[in-house]
Amino acid sequence: MATPYDDFLLRVQQPAQYTGGEWNAVAKDHAAVDLTFALAFPDTYAIGMSHLGLAILYDVLNRQPHIAAERAFLPRPDMQAQMAARSLPLASLETHTPLAAFDAVGFSLQYEMCYTNVLAMLALAGIPLRATERGHDGPLIVAGGPGALAPEPLAPFIDLFAVGDGEEMVLTLAEAIRSTRGLPRAERLAAIVRSAPCFYAPSLYRDERDPHGAFLGLRPLAAGVPPVIRRAVVDDLDAAAYPERPLVPLVETVHDRITLEILRGCTQGCRFCQAGMTRRPVRARSVERLRQIACAAYDATGHSEISLASLSSSDHPELRALIAALAAAFEPRGVNLSLSSLRVDDQLSDLPALVRGVRKAGLTIAPEAARDALRRRINKNINTDDLLRGARQAYEQGWRAIKLYFMIGLPGETDDDVDAIVDLAHEVSAQRGGRGGEVNVSVSSFVPKPHTPFQWEPMDEPEVLHAKQARIRSRARGRRVRFKFHNVERSQIEGVLSRGDRRVAEALHRAWQLGAQLDAWDEHFHPPLWRQAFEEAGVRPTDHAGRRWAEDEALPWDHIDAGVTKRFLLAEKHRAERGETTPDCRLSVCPNCGACVRAKPGPP
């Protein structure tokens, strides 16, 4: 396939990521469709092509004969330089159409540290960064994903946020964009937000503050604009669209495999986990539907691995039957099943024995805290004895390595909790006997997230987190247990962007102007740029990430209804302070979180 880049493609790394033409890609004649939609993933091809949400939206939109959906990713810096030297704008992969020529450009906000990438892609496309600078004829800039649950740091740059399950509302969005074409931008946005309760147009709301600058809330500026935006929810996963002909990437990606989403939602109730709180209720795909999807995807791609994906795969009500069915279908074909995370209970002893084809390279266990008392506080309902027993069973069943996830800086943490991380990691290794088993320990920093019981809690200052990391390093011993730490400065910036308001947008813009992008990549992350941006924008990171918020304080994300009620989150916060756990509602009484009562589809 000819591309605008043919003259210089061999001068950049992995040139095939810019050509398009992948197996199962869909390229339509724009003159024969009513709507063109660019799905823009704000990271590189290798990351974005592994993201299931992008694949789902691509499939849902392109099933409609009147819609052309195409993909765009952030080029790597070497490609950006080549494009800039030739004044080439960012274009789609399917038809190499400039993004500025599409009816809509939709960004997937999966991680706060990709926000500068959004600005970079807009600039590369020649689209004005700020919504107020765009004319009536340009594309609408839309954003969804987890970032839409606390969208204010991106509010000046995005025309419309879509909140909730994308496959539930994307066709309603597409029709609203098509039917309002030609209207002045403000009228158009008002009409779209009235079409479904899951759409949020920041320009239609005023950021209100008291005389001292304290945030009071967002107020609608037009009649009929809803004061609260409610997430869209897929009720029935079996009935929901799912890509049965996924694209086959042209270069190696982070996940070269078929991804089967077996379950959506989680009611384990970890109090730090935004995904677990905001993706309720739990919905499962049936064994037969999953088998159908897997067989179709294998026939269309030839991938040699199938990954069973969800927030908590162990909670699928028919997991044993599912693994047995997939093993029967794919073991004869030499296809591996990947099941990396299991709950620490009897499943570890009997599930792996069901099938030889389950890949056993590494098992992930996420205790998050190393002592039972702190785990009770964060509502991680496993105890140390069960964890060690589970590790021993995993080694016995053939797993070669165990990966442990811990956090430092959790509310209520003590020095003893930090020390116990090293002790527990070595105890896990000892369960294999002999010289011990291989254990890889990932230590991240607690970042308070909106719509969680810990959304009011402060984040540790960087110097405190550095000291805790040093404490762990000083106690680590041996070569069988390896520790890896998340970058503290990156975590603090994540906290600022996570709990930020519209004032943080100025720091985000300035960071991009100074050269920040690809901030999730170690080789491209430059903390001094962010420190300068915060200072020049008058944003103190402590005001957003590092302070304790009052329980009656207006929060910058209060206008987003993510499903669980604020009353429930406060009750969970208080239970955490008392060291009390809340059982999984599927196995106990309903805690009245609100998600099931209000889980209705976004579009009317």
N, C-alpha and C positions, 0 to 999 in steps of 0.2 A: 504494500500500500504506500503510495506517495504521500509524503508529509511536507509541511513547510520547513522542516528541519533537515532535509536530506543532505544539504551541503556541509553540515557540520556535526551530524549525529555521532560520527566516529571520534569526535574530540571530547565526548562526555562519557562519564561512567554509566554502564548499563543502558546503552542507548535504546534497547528494545522497550523500555518502560514508557517511551514517549511516542511509539509508533501506532498504537492501537492495533486492531485486527485480531484480537484474541479469539480463541475458539469459544463459540457461543455468544460473542458480542453481537449487539443489535444496532445496525446503522440504518436509519430511515431517511427518506427524502423529505427535507424540511418543507418543501413546497406542497407536500401531500398530507401534512398534518395540521391540526388546529393549534397545538401548543408545543413549545420546546422547553425542556427543563434540564438544566445542567446540575448534576449531583456532584458537588464540590467537597472533596474530603481534605481537610486542612492538615495534611501530612503527606509524606512521600507515597509513591505507588506501592512500595513493599509493605507499608503499614495499612493503607487504605484498602488494598485488594484483599486483605485478610479480614475485613470487618463485615460481619454478617448483616448489620443494619443497612449498609450501602447496597449489598446484594439484594436484599428484600425489596427496597424501594425501586431499584433498577428493574426488577422483575415485575412488580405491581404496575409501575407506570408503562412499561413497554408492552404489557399485555393489552393495553388500550390502543387500538389502531390509529386513533387520532392524536396520540401523544408520542413525542420522541424524547426519550430520556438518555442523556449521555453523561460520561464521567470526566472529571478533571481532578488532578492532584497537584500538590505543591511540587514544582520542580526542585531538584537539588541545586545548591548554589552554583555549581559549574554550568548547569543548563540555564539558570537564570542569567548568568553573565553573557552567555552566547545569545540568548534571546534579546537582552537589552542592547547588545552591540548592533543588532539588526532591526531594532524597534518592532520585534514580533510580540504580539499580545498573547496572553495565556488562552489556550483554546482547548476544546474537548478532544477526547481520544477517538471517538467514533468517526466524526466527520471533519475534525480539525476546524470547527467553527469557533470564532472568538467568543468567549463567555459573554461579552457585552452585547452580543447579537441574540442571546436567548431571551425568552419571555420571563424566565425565573432562574435564579441561581440559588441552590439550596445547600447550606453548609451543615455538616454533622458535627456537633460539639461534644466530643467524647471525653475531653480532658482539658482542664483550664490552661495548661502550658502549651496548648495549640492555638490559643487566641491570637497571638501575634501572627500566626500562619494565615488566619482569616484575613487580616489586614494586608499581608503580603500578597495573597492571591487576588484580592480586589485590586491592589495597585498594579500587579502584573497584567491584569485583565483590562486596565484602563478605566475601571469603574470608580467614580468618586467614593472615597472612604466613608464619608458621613452622609447619612440619609437625607439631611437637609440640603445637600449640594447636588442631589440627583434630579434630573428632569423627569418629565412624564413618560418619555419614550423608552427609557432604559429598562433593564430587567429589574424585577422585584428581588430583593435580597432577603432570603428566608433562612432561618436556622432552627434546628431541632436537636434532639438528643439530651443527655443529662444536663448539659450546660444551660438548656432552656428553662430548667427549674429554678435557676437563680441568675437571670439574664442581664442584670443591670450594668455590669462592666462593659458589655457589648452593645448596650441600648442605642448609643448614638450612631452605630455603624450598620445596624440590622433594621430592615423595614418591618419584618414580621417574624415572630417566633411561633413555632408550632410545638405544642407541649403534649407529650405522651407518646403512645405507640404509633409509629409512623404509618404502618400499613392500614391503620384504622382511619386515618384522616387525610392521607396524601391525595386521594382522588377527589375528596371534597375541596381540598386546597387547590388542586389543579383546575377544577371547574370554576372555582371562585376567581382565580387569576384570569382564566380565559374569558369569563362572562363580564368582567369589569375592565377589560382592555379598552383604552381610550379615555377613561375617566381621569380627572386630575388625581394626583397621587394621594392626597389626603382623603378625598371622597372614596377612592378605590380601597384604601386600607380600612376605612370605616365600614364599607360594605362587606369586606372579607371577614373582619372580626365579628360582625353580626351574623355571619353564615354558620358559625360553629363556636362553641364556648372554649375551644382549645387554642384559639389564635390570639396572639398578643402583639399589638403594634405600639411600640414605645412612644412614638411621636404623638399618639392620641392621649397621653397621660402626662400629668405634671408632677414633678418631684417636689413635694412640699416639706418645708423645714420651719422650725421655730426661729426666733430672733438670734439664737445662739448657734444656729446651724445644725441642730439635732434633727434627724430624719423623722418625719411625721407620717409618711405614707405617700402612695401614688393616688392621684385623683383623675378620673376620666375628664377629657376636655370636650367631648361631644355626646349628644344624646344617643342612647342605645348602646354605648360602648360599655361592656361589662366591667364592674369594679374588681371582679375576681375571675381569673382564667383557670379553667378546669382541664386537667389532662385527659386525653383520649385513651380509652382502654379497650383492648381486644378481649372480647368475652370468651371466644371459642377458638383455641389454637388450631384445632383440626380443620375448621372452616377457613382459617386465615391463609392467605397466599404465602407460598414458600418457594424459593427458587429450586426447581428440579433440573435446570440446565445451567448451573453456575459457570461463570467465566473461568477459563483456565489461564492463569497469568503467564506472561511471556518471560518474566524473570523470577528468581526465587523470592518468595515473600515470607513473612514471619510465620505464617501458618499455611503451608502447602498441603491442604487436605480438605475433605468434605466436612463441613460443620453442620451437625444436627442439633438444633435447639430442641431439647426434649421437654423443657419446663421453663416457664416464665414466672417470675415472682419468687419471694422467699418469706417465710414467716418464722424463721429462727429468731429474729428479733435482736440481732447485734446492734447495740445502741450507737455505734460509731458509723454504721453502714448506710449510706444514702441509697444505694441501689436496693438493699433489702427493705427499706422503709417505703420507697416510692414506686416500686414495681409490684406491689400487692394488688390484688389477691394472687394466690398461687393458681396457675393454670397449666395443665399438662397435655401434651400430645399423646394420642393413643399409640399403642405398639404397632398396630397395623398401618396407621398413617405414617409413622416414622420409618417403617420398613419400606413402604412405597416410595417415600422421598429418597431414602438411601439408595435403593435400587436404581431409581431414575437418575439420580446425580452421578452414581458410579458409571452407568451406561453412557452418560453425557461427558464425563471427564476422564475416567480411568484412574482416578486418584487411588493411592495404595493405603490410605489411612482415613478412617472415619472418627471424628471427635464428637463425643456426646457432651453437649454444652448446656450449661445453665448456671444460675447462682449457687444452686445446691442440688447437684445431680442425684445425690443419695435420697432426696425426698420424692423422686418420681414414684408414684404408687405401684408401678409395675416394672421396676428397674430390673429385677431378675428375669422376668419374662422378656423384657426388651433385649437384654444382652444375649439371652439364649436365642431369640429370633434372629438378631443380627449376626451372631456367630454362625448359625446354621446357614445363613445366606452368603456370608462373605469369607469364612475360613477356607472353603474350597477354592476361592479365587485369590488367596494370599493377601487379603486385605486385613490390616490390623484395626482393632478398635482401641481408641484412646479414652481412658477414663482416669483422669489425673487426680481427681479429688473425691474422697469418700469420707462420710461421717465416721468418727471414731466410735464404732460399736460393733455388733456382731457381723455387720456386713463385710468388714475387713477379713473375717475368717472364712466366710462361705462364698462371697461373690467371685473372687478371682478364680476359685476352683471350678466355677461353672464353665469356663471357657479358656482354652489355651491361647486363643487369639487376642486376649486383652494385653495391650502393650504394657510392659512392666518396667520401663526404664526408670521412671521416677514417680513417686507418690507425694502429693502435696497435702500437708496438714496445716491448718491455720489456727493454732491456739491463741494467737494475738498477744496474750499475756502468759507469763510463765508460772504464776501462782494462782491457786483456786480462788482466793479472795478477790483478786483484781478481775479474774474472769467472771465472777458473779456480778461484779459491778458493771461490766460491759455487756452482760447477758450472753456470754459465750458458754453455752451449757455443756461443757465437757470438763472432766476432772483429770488430774495428773495420772492417777492410776489407770484410767481407761485409755489415756493417750499413750502411755508406755506399753500397755497390753496391745493396743492397736499397732504400734510400731513393730513390736515383736512379731505379730501375726503377719504384717506386711513383708518383713524380711523372710519369714518362713514360707510365704506364698510366692516368693520369687522377685519381689521388687528389689532393685539393685541400690536405689538411693531414696532418701526421704528429704523433701524440702519443707522447712518450717518457716511460717510467716509470723513475725512478731511486730508489735508497735512499741515505741517509746513515747513518753509524754502523755499517756492516757490520763484522764481525770482520776485522781486518787492514787496515782502511782507513787511508790517509795523507792529508795535506793535498793532495798531488798528485792523489789520486783525486777529492777534492772539487772542485779547480780544473778537472779534466778534464771534469766534467759540463757546465760552460758551454762549453768548447771544442768538445766533441762535438756539443752541440745546435746550435751555429752551423755546424759542418761539415755536419751533416745538412741544415740550411736551404740551404746553398750548393749542394747537389746539384741543386736545381731550376734553377740558373742565374739570370741577371738580378739582380733585387733579392733573390732568395732565396725559398725556400718558407716557408709558414706552419708553425711548429713550436710545439706546446704541451707544456711540460715539467712533469710532476708529480713532486715530490720528497717522498718519505715518509721516515719515520724507521724504522730497523730495530727490530723488536720480536721478541725471541726467543720462539718458539712451542713448546709441548709437542709431542712426537713428531716432532721434526726434529733433524738433526745439530747445529743451533745452539741446542738447548734448554738447554744448560749455559752459554751465553755471556752476558756482561753486556750490558745496554742502556746506551747513553751517557746521562749525566746531562743534565737539561734545559738547563743553561747551556752545555754542550758542543754540543748540537744547535742551540741558538739561534746560537752562534758560527759553526757551519758554514753555517747558512742565510744569515747576514749575509755570510759570505765569498762565497757564490754570488751574492747580490744585488749586491755591490760589483763583480763582474766581468761581470754581464749587460750587454748593449748591444743597441741596435737595437729595432725594433718588430715584426719578423717572428718573433722568438723570445720567448715569454712563459713565465714561471715561476710555478708555484703550489706552495705549501708546505703540508704537513699541520701541524696544530696540535701543537706539541711537548708541551704539558701533556696533551692528550688521548691522545697516543701513550704517555706514561708510565703513565697510568691503565690504558690497554689492557694494557700490560705487567704491571702489578700483578694485574689480573683474569685475565690469561692464565696466569700462573705461580703464582697465589695458592693458599693452602690454606684450611681452614675459618675461620681467624682473620680472613681478609680479608672474610668474610661480614659481620662486625660493622661494618666500615667501609662496605661496600656499603649495609647497612641504614641506617646513620646518614646517609650521603649522600642517600639517598632521603628520610629524615625532614627533612633540611634543605632539600629542594626540588629535588634533582637528578632530572631525567628528560629524555628526548629529548637525551641527551648527544652523540649523533652529529650533531646539528644545531648549526651555529655559533651561531645566534641563541638557543639554549637552553642552551648549554654554559657553565657557570660554575665555573672551576677553584678559586676560593676555597672553594666548598662542599666540594669533595673534599679540599682541604688540611685544612679543619677536621675533616672526617669521619675522615681518617687519623689526625690528632692525637688526637682524642677516643677513637678505638678502639685506640690504641696500635700502629698499623700504620705501619711505616717503608717507604715505597715502594722505597727502595734494597734492602731485604732481599728483595724479591720480583722487581723488575724490573732492578735495577742491580748485582747481585752475580754473580760467577762461581760456578757450582755445581760441587762436586766430582764427579768421574765415578763415584765409588762411593757417592754420597749418595742416600738415598731421596728420590724425587720425589713430589709430591702427586698425580700422575696415573699412577703406576706400576701401579695396579690396573686401568687401562684398557688393553686390548690393541687397539691401533689397526691392527694388521696387520704393520707393519714391526717387526723385533726391535730391542731395545736394543743388541745386539751390532753390528748393521748400522749403526745411527745413530752409535755410537762410532767404528766404522771410517771412516765418512764424515767425522766430525769430524776425525779424525787425517789423513785425506787432504786435507782443507781446509787444515789447518795446514802441510802440505807443498806446497800449491799444486797438487795433483794433481786431475784431473778423473775422473769416472766416466761412461762412455758410457751412452746409452740402452740398456737391456737388450733392447729389441725389435730392436736393430740390432747387438748385440754379445753377449758372454757374460753369463750370469746372475750378478748380484752377491750372490745369496743374501740378499735383503732380508727374505724370509719371507712377503711378502704373498700370493704365489701358492700357496704350500704350505698356508697356513692360511686361505685365502679360502673359507670355508664359510658357508652361510646361517645366520643366527642361530637361527631356530626349528627345533626337531627335525623 
